[in-house]
Amino acid sequence: MADLYFTSDTHSYVYPTDYISSGKKNMGYMALSSCFRDGAVIADGGDVLQGSPLVRYEMKNTLRPFTAAEAFNRAGLSIYVPGNHDFNFGYDTLRDFLSELNADKIAANIVDERGELGLRPYVLKRCDDGMKLLFVGIVTDYVNIWESKEHLEGLKVTDCVAAARMALEEGLKTNPDFTVCIYHGGFGEEEGTVRENRGSELVDLGFDVLLTAHQHALIEPKYIGRTLVLQTGSKAMHCAHLAFSWDGIIDAEIINADASGPLKKEFQTMPDNTEKAVLSSLSLPIGNIDGRLLDESKLASAVHGSSLADFFNDVQLEFSGADVSALSLFNDPVSLGPVVTLGSLLASYPFANTLLKLEITGEMLREAAERAASYFDIEEGKVRISDRFIIPKEEHYNYDFFRGISYSFDIRKPLGKRVVRLMLGSVDLLADPDYKLTIVLNSYRATGTGGYGVYRKAKVLERYSQDVQDLLIERFEKAEVIKVPEKTDFLVII
């Protein structure tokens, strides 16, 4: 029997902390890896170089080696597949990180023109009982959409399904006992020539196992056709354990991180100077608010508006000079103030997004607003969050708040007909759908993800290199006291 442990989307959550509350949390790669059996194959599906205060601190201070790479090596990581966020800082940073890993690096749909990343399309692992496992690695095609040309200089991201098919055909010549595809992507039904989540197509290729990632979802092991599929969430809170037997049976389970027990001996001498510096920096006040910026519950914020979203939108508007700003808050409600520490600010805006300014029309803005309006359903006369944003995973981050316009949703109306007021100053955008305006939003949303495909049709006026976290920090550093913004003129009619 051969054992495989799989994680993904750890975002450099190495220690058992969420960087928000005190005390140990059941998360972090060190705690999670305590369940890894010696001699097992250990694999990770990418997204390490962005998303936690730890890796942000390392990036800002150019600290090497990366703490996550050290943790992976001590845990005995065998295989690493890059995730889309691992490309966020360009070729050299990705090379530095991959060079620090003792693991095999595989990505069949990455063409490395400089040849410095050490990537292979597949790898055959001979387990301690002699069983042979073939691993093919691929990353979502959407790296081409999200990343700037500068960050992809020296790289080409090709069609992931075609690359996986070719790698599988080549790999089968090694006569493996089982085939495993590690895909930094998931399942979706997007339209267009480039799609973000192509798990269903990969299932059709005939792998024995498809390990998905990217969506931060927990997908319990299940079979689609003859292929076992699963997904392990994010922030090193869960891993998958797969046991392959010689009779062709694969047992699989999702394991929760448990920080209550002792660490493996490999981690008992793990340097923690950087982690201590991060925790110290997070506790320092950086500003004050004359009240609180609120996101107390996802439904309440969506129905009544959120002063936290208004503030974030105001910062984007002030920075870009756009007519309108759009953004989403994140899955977990977090309010801010009256004293703001670096930690509380990063908890309220946890990702280092960059911004784009687009030229759109009134009709395009209406389409985007209709997507937001689909967040609601009415059940027994009461408003609730639609299953569209909860099943198969929570996607509150796909409900967008707009600023710079006055608007109303009538959720008694059918989908696509719910935006009943859309005013830019004195301009009625519903009556003048061809009116041109500018909008600022993050690079993720500008690609059309989350159901906002209309933005793909927009003209890009400007791309900004500064990330939103830095803009927010600068905003607090410049002002003695931040005022709670006036509420957006917005109404949900139930």
Secondary structure, DSSP 8 states (H G I E B T S, - for coil): -EEEEEE---TT--SS--SSSSS--S-SHHHHGGG--TT-EEEE----SSSSHHHHHHHHTT-SS-HHHHHHHHHT--EE---GGGGTT-HHHHHHHHHH--SEEE-TTEEESS--S-EESEEEEE-TTS-EEEEEEEE-TTHHHHS-TTTTTTEEE--HHHHHHHHHHHHGGG--SEEEEEEE--B----SSS-S-BHHHHHTTT-SEEEE-SS--EEEEEEETTEEEEEE-STTSEEEEEEE-TTS-EEEEEEE---SS---GGGTT---HHHHHHHHHHTSEEEEBSS-B----HHHHHHH--HHHHHHHHHHHHHH--SEEEEE--SS---B-SEEEHHHHHHHS-S--EEEEEEEEHHHHHHHHHHHHTTEEEETTEEEE-GGGTSSS--GGGSEEEESSEEEEETTS-TTS-EEEEEETTEETTT-TT-EEEEEEEHHHHTTTTT-GGGGGSEEEEEEEEEHHHHHHHHHHH-SSB------SEEEE-
